[in-house]
Structure formats: structure tokens, C-alpha cells
Amino acid sequence: MHEINEIETSLKDCEGAIATAAMDYGKIAVSAARARADYDLAYAQELLKISADGEKRTVGEKEALTLIAVQSLFMDCRIREAEADALKRRIGALQSVLTSLQTRASLIKTERSLTNYT
């Protein structure tokens, strides 16, 4: 029974970690979306300014100048998106651990029922 109790404790811990990570992911995903919207809008505004200044530039030059002008928003956006992605991967890993624990518990219960172990 000791092994089952350990697994049940691990299951509860894992479920709690998934719930916490899911709530955190919701907040981080919203933050990342806002950062992306801020960056996209600033990029568009800056690109329009650079395009309207009368200088002859290639598309690549315009894009480079625009990115330099909004680089802090770009960095913030990329960092927040990376944080959201990392947390999403953590949730996936925790779900895999949970599935493994559930399978292990099921196998132990089946084994005990077949051997009449109580």
C-alpha cells in the first residue's frame, strides 16, 4: 500500500503543478499577446514614417531601420513569447508525468488484484 500512497501523493502534486502552470500560462499568454500588438502597431507606424520621409531605400533597408526604431518593443515581445512557449512546454511535460503516474498506479492496482494482495 505504501507504493500506492506515494503515487497518489505524486499524482496530487503533479495535478497541482499543472493547475498552477495553466493559470500562469493564461496570464503570460495575454501579456505576450499585448506585447505583440504593441510591437506590431509601433512597427507599422515607424515603417510608414520611414517610407514617407522621401529617401530612396530598398524594402530591406526600410525594414531594418524600422526594426531598429522599435527594438525595445521587439525584444520585449520576443521574450514574452518565449516565456509563454516555455511554460506551454512545461505543461506538456507535466501532463506526460501525470499520465505516467496514472499508468503506474493502474498497473500496481491490477497486479495486486491478480495476486490477491491487499
N, C-alpha and C positions, 0 to 999 in steps of 0.2 A: 504493500500500500504506500510505502514511503516514496517509491518512484512515481506513482500516480500523483501524489500530493505535490512533489517537486514540479512535475509537468503542469499541473493545474495552476500552480503559482507562476510559472513561466508564461503560461497562456494569458493569465490576467495581466501580468506585467507587459507582455507584448501587445495585447489589446489596448492597454492604456497608452502605450507609446505610440501606437497607430492613431488613436483618437487625438492625442496631443499634436502629433505631426500633421494630421489632416486639418486641424484648426489653424495651426501655424501656416500651413500651405495656403489656406484661403486668404489670410492676411497678406502674405508675401506675394501671392499671385495678383491681388488687387494693386499692391504697391508697384509691382513690376509693370502692370498694365498702365498705370498712371504715369510712371516714368517713361514708358514707351510713347505714350500720347504726347507728353511734354516734349520729348526729343523730336518726334515726327513733325509736330507743329513748328518748333523752332527751326528745324532743318528746312522746312518748306518756306518759311518766312525769310530765312537767310539766303536761300537759293534764289528767291525772287529778287531780293536786294542786289545780289551779285550779278544776276542776269540783266538787271535794269541799269547798271552803272555805266554802260556804254563801252566797256572794254571787250575786245575780241578775245574769247577764251574757248578752249575745247570743252567738251562735256566733262571730261576727266578733271580738268583744271577747276571748273566750276564746282564739281562735287568735292574735290579736295579742299578748296577754300571754304566751302560750306561746312564740311565736317570739322575743320579746324576752328571755325567760329562757334560751333556748338559742342565742342569736345567734352566739356564737363557734363553736359546732359547725356551725351553719348555714353560716356564711361559709367555714369550713374545707372542708366538704362541697362547696359550690359551686365553690370554687377548684380542688379536686382533680378534680372532674368536668370543669371547663373545661380543665384541663391534659390530661386523658385525651382529651377531644374534639379538642383542638388537635393532639395527637400522632397521633391517628387520621387527621385530615385531612392531616397531613404525610406519613403513609404512603401515602395515596391519591395525593397529588401526586407522590411519588417513583415510585410504580408507573406513573403516566402518563408520567413522564420515561423510565422504563425501557422502556416499550412504544414510545415514540417512537424511542429509540436503536436498539432491535431492528429496527424497521421501516426506519429509515435504513440500518442495516448490511445488511439484506436487499436493499434497493433498490440499494445500491452493488455488492454481490456479483452481483446479477442483471445490472446494467448492464455490469459488467466481463466477465461470461461471454458476454454478447451481442456485445460489441465485441472479444472475444478479448484483453482487456487482462490482463496478468499482472504 
